Amino acid sequence: MTLDETDALRRDADDPGRRHMFLVPPASGGRYEEAAYLVGNSLGLQPRAVRDELAAHLDDWATLGVEGHWEAHDPWLSLPQRLAVPSARLVGARPEETVVMNSLTVNLHLLMISFYRPSGTRTRIVIEDAAFPSDSYAVRSQAALHGLDPETTVVRLRPRAGEDALRTEDVVGYLRDSGDTVALLLLGGVNYLTGELVDIAAVTEAGHAAGAIVGWDLAHAAGNVELRLHDWGVDFAAWCNYKYLNSGPGAPGSAFVHARHLGDPAVRRLDGWWGNDESTRFEMAPVNRPPATADAWQVSTPQTLALAPMTSALQLFDEAGMPRLRARSVRLTSYLMDALDAVTPGRPLDVITPREPGRRGAQVSVRVGGQSAGELAKRLRFEHGVLVDSREPDVVRLAPVPLYSSYHDCWRAAAALAALC
Ligand SMILES: *Cc1c(COP(=O)(O)O)cnc(C)c1O
């Protein structure tokens, strides 16, 4: 393929996505009006509907005060439960397995308090070496909470020499050989750095066969790839709503607990009044009575104003449907890879995301040489109006988001990389 702008524009006319429902930032440089926004894996764009949604809650607060908890247009007390329904659909869960609360790392901690239960020689927590730092810190501190040494308790699985992505067969192999020492396997469904999509079903099955609990960080998977958490038997999962799910900066996270753990008195939790059954919550009794749903993991009052954008943001996924979005995502990333292949030969650029569409999400990561990734990202932004994310020392991440990214955005990224590298 040669880089051809007209071809990119024609593809956009044929396969337009839903960009018109979003506010796209202006470019900070280059010759186009709008930014080529390829950082929706960091913060999703603002859906146009969000401003009115938020304003309606502010109006309710102004006119109803505390009564807004029951009488707001979208009553505040029950808003998290209503949001659990589209959240559950996104990840293939039942609404009672899903709860919207806190933020991602906090939720991972709350879930590990329940599901990381080291005993005897089965104490290890297995993560991927390229885990997001917050996840790494979280598991190390969980090991320490149990009086264990994080250095020996946390195992970091590495790709094979000369490879960038972790192979499913290697994760499965580790579990087969050393699984009896593993208490918890906690991996990213789509790796934040390489964009690799892990075979969640196969790894979950292997973890269970080894006798381990299997949890997933779906920060880069929810709203990106099709998920069937209930059917796959995943024990627990957590994800954020501000990346692919476009619910705004600081949007609360979501969590999943499989139905087989719900209502199990052997599962311990950190409790607060919001985890009490809603029918008796306001009786103010001294002993908690949790419901047999994921709501039992709630601790505190929901952050209503931060939740508000989720209603319209998640609706866009129900309208488009994940299968259609995923299909468009594969077309976009395939186009982007082809466009990059047209410019990487002879340049210090190397695509590290797996080539097979079934092994990647909506992200293509590129290792760069000769200049720092951060410097390159700045030049892409200010000289070409292309927004990409950089991870020092040498990776830039390009995420064409199927709801709003265009082929032209991908073309611009490839053309700008060619100009700067
Ligand atoms: C974005 C991201 C986080 C961020 O966690 P917060 O608690 O929401 O700040 C954690 N883990 C992964 C894998 C992420 O991609």
Ligand as a Chemical Component Dictionary entry (heavy atoms), coordinates in Angstrom:
data_LIG
# 
_chem_comp.id                   LIG 
_chem_comp.type                 NON-POLYMER 
_chem_comp.pdbx_formal_charge   0 
_chem_comp.three_letter_code    LIG 
# 
loop_
_chem_comp_atom.comp_id 
_chem_comp_atom.atom_id 
_chem_comp_atom.alt_atom_id 
_chem_comp_atom.type_symbol 
_chem_comp_atom.charge 
_chem_comp_atom.model_Cartn_x 
_chem_comp_atom.model_Cartn_y 
_chem_comp_atom.model_Cartn_z 
_chem_comp_atom.pdbx_ordinal 
LIG C1 C1 C 0 -5.778 3.417  32.958 1  
LIG C2 C2 C 0 -5.381 2.242  33.747 2  
LIG C3 C3 C 0 -5.395 2.272  35.139 3  
LIG C4 C4 C 0 -5.763 3.549  35.853 4  
LIG O1 O1 O 0 -6.309 3.278  37.086 5  
LIG P1 P1 P 0 -7.108 4.385  37.893 6  
LIG O2 O2 O 0 -7.243 3.753  39.206 7  
LIG O3 O3 O 0 -8.407 4.615  37.174 8  
LIG O4 O4 O 0 -6.292 5.628  37.922 9  
LIG C5 C5 C 0 -5.044 1.115  35.821 10 
LIG N1 N1 N 0 -4.706 -0.010 35.163 11 
LIG C6 C6 C 0 -4.676 -0.066 33.806 12 
LIG C7 C7 C 0 -4.294 -1.317 33.097 13 
LIG C8 C8 C 0 -5.007 1.062  33.071 14 
LIG O5 O5 O 0 -4.951 1.025  31.747 15 
# 
loop_
_chem_comp_bond.comp_id 
_chem_comp_bond.atom_id_1 
_chem_comp_bond.atom_id_2 
_chem_comp_bond.value_order 
_chem_comp_bond.pdbx_ordinal 
LIG C1 C2 SING 1  
LIG C2 C3 SING 2  
LIG C2 C8 DOUB 3  
LIG C3 C4 SING 4  
LIG C3 C5 DOUB 5  
LIG C4 O1 SING 6  
LIG O1 P1 SING 7  
LIG P1 O2 DOUB 8  
LIG P1 O3 SING 9  
LIG P1 O4 SING 10 
LIG C5 N1 SING 11 
LIG N1 C6 DOUB 12 
LIG C6 C7 SING 13 
LIG C6 C8 SING 14 
LIG C8 O5 SING 15 
# 
